[in-house]
Amino acid sequence: MAHVLSLLLPALIPSWRFFKTVEPSPRLEWMINKGTWREYRPRPFSISGWQMARRLIWNPQWNDALYMVSLAERLTIAPDDETLNEKWNRLGRDLAGQGIQAADQVRFRLVFVSWAAPEVTYFSEMRLLSEITS
């Protein structure tokens, strides 16, 4: 039993030595028709104890948000068509699900938030929502 616990413990309590450096995380912001920038899937300001406990076991939205962050990092480091298309597809599906019209133009940007000042690292071109979701 002690051997099984020694194998399981590192998975439950991660070691921060795993990371070489801690850097700012990219944030995805989007706009419609040259409007104001909005944060993509903003985090809630507070959650209940029950929600926090449930999220430890089941949180598919957070997993998807982490995937979007990894796409943003890849797009910043080495932009390629596959990453950009995946980013557009996911953004388009989410925006279409929010009731945004197919004729609206959409644009996104990647912002790295740090203690000094936010830094925009990527601007997309404007695209029709109907092009993204088709």
BELPE-V691546 format. One record per backbone hydrogen bond with DSSP energy under -0.5 kcal/mol. NH is the residue of the N-H (numbers start at 1). CO is the residue of the C=O. If there is no record, write none. Layout:
BEGIN
NH_CO, NH_CO
END
This chain:
BEGIN
5_1, 6_2, 7_3, 8_4, 9_5, 10_6, 11_8, 12_8, 13_9, 14_12, 18_15, 19_16, 23_21, 27_111, 29_27, 29_109, 30_38, 31_107, 33_105, 35_32, 38_30, 40_28, 41_39, 42_39, 52_48, 53_49, 54_50, 55_51, 56_52, 57_53, 57_54, 58_54, 63_59, 64_60, 65_61, 66_62, 67_63, 68_64, 69_65, 70_66, 71_67, 72_68, 73_69, 74_70, 75_71, 76_72, 77_73, 78_74, 84_80, 85_81, 86_82, 87_83, 88_84, 89_85, 90_86, 91_87, 92_88, 93_89, 94_90, 95_91, 96_92, 97_93, 98_94, 98_95, 99_96, 100_95, 104_101, 106_127, 107_31, 109_29, 110_122, 111_27, 112_119, 113_25, 113_111, 114_112, 119_112, 121_110, 121_119, 122_110, 124_108, 127_106, 129_104, 130_102, 131_128, 132_128, 133_129, 134_130
END
